[in-house]
Amino acid sequence: MTTGHQAIGPSGHQAGRQTMSFFAASRRVFDLSLGEMLWSRRTIFMALVVGGPVLLALIVKGIEMYGMSALRVNGQRVAGFGIFGVMIWMLFLRFIVPVLGVFYGTALMADEVEDKTVTYLFTRPIPRGAVLIGKYLAYLTCTMLVVLPSVMIVYFLLVPFSQLPSTFGNLLIDLGLLALGLAVYGGVFAFVGAFFKRPLVIGLVFAFGWEQVTLALPGYLKQFTVAYYLQALVPHAMPPDGVTSILQGMFRDNPPVAVCLAWLFAYLGVFLWLASRAVERKEYILEQ
Amino acid sequence: MPIHDQGYRRYLGTRSAIGGSWQVMTRAGVMALISKRQFIGLMLFAWAPFVVRAVQIYVSATFTQASFLAPKGETFREFLDQQGAFVFFVTIWVGAGLIANDRRANALQLYLSKPMTSAEYIAGKLTILLVFLVGVTFLPAMMLLLTQAMFAGSLTFIANNLYLLPAITLFSIAQVLLAATTMLALSSLSKSSRFVAVMYTGLFFFTTALFNALRGITGRSSFAWLSPSASLEQLGDVIFRLEPRYQLSPAIAGLAVVVMIAGSIWILTRKVRGVEIVT
């Protein structure tokens, strides 16, 4: 995809009748945004969030090394991989992935509007949609670079060496589904951020209101969530942690992997397209 | 009178004593919010559980076959528990930008250069949040109690459960103060209201997720103090004379809530200052 605009150099001089493709423009924005994202206070927030599970895993490992009984449930010793599964469910899947999606996804455009810098991006001779896609790719790289290594650290801290060969495949599935979760939630919230005026509140209502409630209801409503398809791919058993979890467990059904993947990729494609379209068409009004 | 004729004139207006300026700030904040239709929609939606419970009380009072729906003391506890979700969303909507937006616009120095102390500024901002939070917790719960008496046509239920009046009041105060002070403290730490909202979400959801993970790992719920929401739930059970849901001493749960509120107030007093001292 190309644009009919002429490329203008940073000094404002016309650089010739070159056109920049959508892909090349996205890549430029990606390069610019990645550095900004990695070296911002948001990364501190993200490091704190993903540092929690690592710290917990360290504590568990310490307790285990001293042979204390904290890792026994009803007298039964809990296996390291079981604890890892609990952490994937409770911390990564139910909290870290949606919250990072909401935080970064809604901020992709909203940050530029809030800082009143969106004008500078939109005056460049690149398609507006490429701005969003470039920023989205930077978000994806940035979050994956922080979240996935944290999962690896937690895995190697919790799972004994003897269990590594039998459980490594499940770790790869976990990494894949967390990456997919970040991608899909990021896409959905990128659209929310590009389209709505109060994206964060809407994003939080979706992630921690709509998704949690509909998963605990019978019927088809839960199919309008990302979590339904994502949770069906988890190789670990869902740990019960209250009434909501019990209800979600009762009404939980596992659609086939292919169906889940198809829906997740469909969500990703559709919402990214909608987000890109919203950025192309929407007139952002900067508050004075 | 031509402008050049105007010389120095003494201020002839009335000067209000220090201590009342926070009301101006509260009034302006409340009015700004209630002029937004979306926010009014959220507040109305927050009253939906009240309507459902009122219908439940009506049906139980009217049809003897539905007497099993009659409210008990714990009905009010459950109601306030359900309102927790609305407390969260209202707190984020109203509170995230309360101080952060002033810091962003460098308005804090402007406010505090007026005859207004930082305590008044904090009180003014805090009251904005409290007004709306009381509107989704204490007010509907008390209205529900009143509705029960009206539909039953007697005060027998209230007389038999007199403890509900202080219980609803005390729990609402704890719920509202915890949410409001925490949000305001976070709002004073940043210039971005979105960052504040995410920090608040992280504080409440992440600590709960951490507690649930620890519960899943150890099989014990004695780590409830890690999560402010869980501590509040434990405290609520004790206030409503119910069996506590976690294996945690109510005193520790209460202490966790008090520490959270006191810590937030301490942050506020440190961060809300007219002059930023750069060292």
Boltz contact constraints between the chains, C-beta under 6 A:
constraints:
  - contact:
      token1: [A, 52]
      token2: [B, 210]
      max_distance: 6.0
  - contact:
      token1: [A, 70]
      token2: [B, 218]
      max_distance: 6.0
  - contact:
      token1: [A, 73]
      token2: [B, 219]
      max_distance: 6.0
  - contact:
      token1: [A, 83]
      token2: [B, 217]
      max_distance: 6.0
  - contact:
      token1: [A, 86]
      token2: [B, 213]
      max_distance: 6.0
  - contact:
      token1: [A, 86]
      token2: [B, 216]
      max_distance: 6.0
  - contact:
      token1: [A, 86]
      token2: [B, 217]
      max_distance: 6.0
  - contact:
      token1: [A, 87]
      token2: [B, 213]
      max_distance: 6.0
  - contact:
      token1: [A, 90]
      token2: [B, 209]
      max_distance: 6.0
  - contact:
      token1: [A, 90]
      token2: [B, 212]
      max_distance: 6.0
  - contact:
      token1: [A, 90]
      token2: [B, 213]
      max_distance: 6.0
  - contact:
      token1: [A, 91]
      token2: [B, 209]
      max_distance: 6.0
  - contact:
      token1: [A, 91]
      token2: [B, 213]
      max_distance: 6.0
  - contact:
      token1: [A, 95]
      token2: [B, 205]
      max_distance: 6.0
  - contact:
      token1: [A, 95]
      token2: [B, 206]
      max_distance: 6.0
  - contact:
      token1: [A, 95]
      token2: [B, 209]
      max_distance: 6.0
  - contact:
      token1: [A, 103]
      token2: [B, 198]
      max_distance: 6.0
  - contact:
      token1: [A, 200]
      token2: [B, 194]
      max_distance: 6.0
  - contact:
      token1: [A, 200]
      token2: [B, 197]
      max_distance: 6.0
  - contact:
      token1: [A, 201]
      token2: [B, 93]
      max_distance: 6.0
  - contact:
      token1: [A, 239]
      token2: [B, 216]
      max_distance: 6.0
  - contact:
      token1: [A, 241]
      token2: [B, 212]
      max_distance: 6.0
